[in-house]
Amino acid sequence: MTKIYHFIGIKGAGMSALALMLHQMGHKVQGSDVDKYYFTQYGLEQAGVAILPFDSNNIQADMEIIAGNAFREDNNVEVAYAVQQGIPFKRYHEFLGEFMRQFTSLGVAGAHGKTSTTGLLSHVLKNITDTSYLIGDGTGRGSAKSEYFVFESDEYERHFAPYHPEYSIITNIDFDHPDYFTSLDDVFNAFNDYAKQITKGLFVFGGDPLLRQLEATAPIYYYGFDQDCDFIAYDVVRTTNGSDFKVRYGQVELGSFHVPAFGRHNVLNATAVIGNLHIAGFEMSLVAEHLKTFSGVKRRFTEKIVDGTIIIDDFAHHPTEIIATLDAARQKYPAKQVVAIFQPHTFTRTIALLDDFAQALNEADYVYLAQIYGSAREVDNGQVKIEDLAANIAKPVQVISVDNVSPLLDHDNAVYVFMGAGDIQTYEYAFESLVASLASSNQ
């Protein structure tokens, strides 16, 4: 009898990607979740993966059960039933730690840039050789014949603790997730523990002083723009459709490369990928060829044009990410005003990083703020309001509601950058509808 993989909370970004990957490998997969629509379910539905309502009857003793981290005995009937009946289940990261051992695994960790870099690495590698991958935007690909496995390695609640990949990139270390980590030292210790689990090669950004302090048994390779790095990016040129640059390893020039993205952070991400694949033995001409065709990942500087209005959607929800996203917008559209529409994600993060958020948003020309998006794992105790953030921003700022996004129309020659990890897309969709309706009424 074929084993069934059942996912409790299958619409989660990581869970949906893992489910889709297992399905493509030929396994029998199903899952359960709430009725609300999430973009992650589209790929599952297209693949014919059953998505069921939460129900204890979904759980059978002979299933391989993977439970999303948000679901516990006290808030989910399926988890509660499994616990009561003594039916074992694994969390996503526990399952993944065991699963990846059958491949040569390449992880991507870091406080910021994980998803974009995982997407870039998996795109290049899958075009060179048969590769399975899991990306944090809800994208997964599985092949029963693949030798390589690329995955996003998440530090939240030390989820990467079960992972022992052959190779890993670490993009940066920064204080985030204040609902779990107690300090920057706590974050560093988590990454340091992870670094020691890499078996063949660790690739870290040489411009981050904390990354320079990491200890590992595997060789550590530093990448960056500085001369004290192992893999050095140089001769960086902004083009009409991205960035051209060269990379050398020591004194050996690896070639000229192009990545169809803007901003220094995207050049760094590409350099990390180049360094990892060079050490892993791949031909640099093939790497260069496939870097050019990377189309990005979901909700990372995703652009659309509605009646001539340029709208960018980005997952940025930390000050460092906001700065990188606004920098990319300025590089791509240097002649336009940059209008930021930002929704803070979680009260704990907003409190901990309030001044940093204000400073980051000052990189825009105009700022609009949506109400703080509280997560299911916290309560609003009234300690912080969106007006507190607005008061700290030096640039023109206004708080808007999803029911009235018309103040955004007050700008000519602007690029609109919607940022956040909550439901900021509802504001974006409201704005798109407004622009489209005005366009049709003026015809």
Secondary structure, DSSP 8 states (H G I E B T S, - for coil): ---EEEEETTTSHHHHHHHHHHHHTT-EEEEEE-SS--TTHHHHHHHT-EEEE--GGG--TTSEEEE-TT--TTT-HHHHHHHHHT---EEHHHHHHHHGGGSEEEEEE-SSSHHHHHHHHHHHHHHHS-EEEEETTTEEE--TT-SEEEEE---GGGTTTT---SEEEE-------TTT--SHHHHHHHHHHHHTT-SSEEEEETT-TTGGG---SS-EEEEESSTTSSEEEEEEEEETTEEEEEEEETTEEEEEEEES--SHHHHHHHHHHHHHHHHTT--HHHHHHHHTT----TTSSEEEEETTEEEEEE---SHHHHHHHHHHHHHH-TTSEEEEEE--B-HHHHHHTHHHHHHHHTTSSEEEE---B--TT----SS--HHHHHHH--S-EEE-BTTB-GGGGG-SSEEEEEE-SSSHHHHHHHHHHHHHHHHHHT-
